Amino acid sequence: MKGLSTVLLSEATPGCPRETELVRACQQKRLGAEERLYKHFYGYVMSISLRYASGRDEAQEITDDSFMKAFAGIDKFDTQQSIKPWLRRIVINTAVDYHRKNKRYQQALTIECVSIPVEEHSISQLTLEEMLEIIRQLPDLLRITFNLYEIEGYSHQEIAQRLGISESSSRVYLTRAKQRLRALYQRYWGEYNG
């Protein structure tokens, strides 16, 4: 008897990507399909979660919650579309929801405005993991605002709506995030090159 993954791949129509077949298998409630989809997209979803989380444990929670939401809505997904943008939206919304849910446990933001000149050419020497580690050190609102604006391309109006803040607060948080990143970068870079 053929294994389910062999059957799944052999049923794929010519030119149809494996990802579409994984989605269809989930929609048809095939045994083990959700697990295969989870394993296939885990790295992609986790990489987005890590940008919004303050640590790996929090990112894992966001990742798991995102997959649960994806599996709950997979029946409505149009397999003619790419799944990655759909998953990306779910992860971002889950991260924002996670932040909102845990807002009452957050400390108030106290950030000094620091302007430290940073040499442009030295930033390119950081690895992706080092950059993510610096971003993770930002307080939640600053990190989420920075990610939504600079990485995802959301407007301040969209960020304000998602986070339940004013547009001017979104602008302030972005400015503070950039200032804090400069300071963190200087501290980080100074430790390893000083």
N, C-alpha and C positions, 0 to 999 in steps of 0.2 A: 504494500500500500504506500502511495506517495505521501511524503510529509506535507503538511499544510502550506509551508512556505514554497515548496516545489509546485504545488497546485496553484497557489496564488500567482506565482511568476509565470507559469505556463498559460494561465488564463488571460494574461495581459495581451491587449490588442497591439499589433505592430505600431510603433511610434508613440505609444502611450507610456508616460513615465511611471516608474515604480511607485512614486508618491501617490499618484491618482489611484492606483490599484490598492494601496494601503487604505486610502480613504474609503473607497468603495467596499472593501472588506469590512471596515468598521461600520459602515452604513448598513451592511447586510448582516451584521452581528455575528460574523464568523469567529470561531474560537481562536483566541490568541491575537486577534487583529489589533486590538487596542494596545497590547503590550508591544507588538512590533512597531506600531506607529510611535509610541512613546520612545522606544529605543532609537528609532530612526531620527526623530526630531529633538531628542533630549539636549544635545549639544547646542543646537540653534536656540531653543527656548531658554536654556540655562544661561547662555551668553547675554541674552536680553535681560533676564532677571538679575544677573550680577550687576548690571549697570544701575539698576534701581534699588538694589538691596544694600544694607549696611554691612552685610557679611554673608558668608556662604550658607549658613543655616537659614537665614531669612530668604536668600535666593532660592534655596531648595523648596521652601514653603510656597513661594510665589510660583515656581515651576510646577509643583504638584497641583496647586490650585488651578493653574492655567490649563493643565491637561484635563483636569476634571471638568472644567467649563467647556473645553473643546469637545470632549467626548459627549457631554450632555447636548451639545448643539450640532454635532457632526451630521445628523440626518438632514439638516437644513442647508448644509454646505453644497455649493454647486461645483461639481467635479470638473467643469469646464474652466474654472478659475484656478489660479495657483494657490496652494494652501499656505505658503509662507506668509504672505501679507495678512491673511486671516488670522493665523496663529500669532503673528506679531501684535495685532490689535488686541487680541485676547490677553496676551502677556502684559502689555502696557496698561490696559484697563485693570487687570488683576493687581498689578503693582500699585497703581493709584488707589484702588479699593483697599489694599492691604495697608497702605499709608493712612488712609482716612480712618480705617477701623482701629488702628493703633495710635491715632493722633493723641488721644487722651494720656498716653504714657510718655509722650515726648517732652523733653525739656524745652524751655523757652530758648529761642535763638538769641545768642549774644555774640555778635561778630564785630570785631574791630575792622574798620576800613584800612587795609594795608595795601600800599602800592609798591610792589617790588619789581624792578626791571628784570626781565628774564631773557636770556640769550636765546634767540629763535633756533639756532642750529643745534643747541644741546637737547631740545625737546625731542628731536627725531631719533636720538640715541636711546630713548626709553623703550622698553618692550611693551606690548599690549597689556600684559599682566601688571606691569609697574604702573601704567597709566590708569588701569582699572582700580588698582589699590589706592592711588591718590584720590580718585573720584569717590571711592567708597568711604573715605574719611570725611566727606562733607555731611553736614546735618541733613536729615531726610528731605525737608522742603527744598533746600538748595540743590541737592543731588537730583531730585525728581524734576525740578524746574529746569535745571541745566540739561538733563537728558532729553526732556520733551522738546525744548527749544532748539538746542544745538545739534542733537543727534537725530531726533525724529522729525524735526521741522514744523512743529506746532507753532501757531501764533500765540501771542500773549493772551488774546481773547479766549482761545481754545484752552490754554493752560488754566486760565482763571476759572472757566466753567468746570473743567475736570477736577480741579483741586478745591473748588469752593472758596476762592480768594478773589480779590479785585485784580484788574489788569495792572494797575500800578504796583501792587504787591508782587506780581509775577516779574515785572521789570526789576524791582528792587532785589528779589531773590536771585535773579539771573546775574545781576551786577555783583552781588555779594558772593555768589558761587564762583564767579571768575576771579574775584579778589582773593578768596580763600584758596582757590586752586593755585594761584600764583604763589601765595605764601607757603602752601604745602609743598609745591614743586621746589621752591627755593630751599626749604628745610630738607626735603628728601634728597635733592640733588647735592646740596651742600654736605650732607652726611656721607655720601658715597664718593664725592669728588673733592672733598676739602681736606 
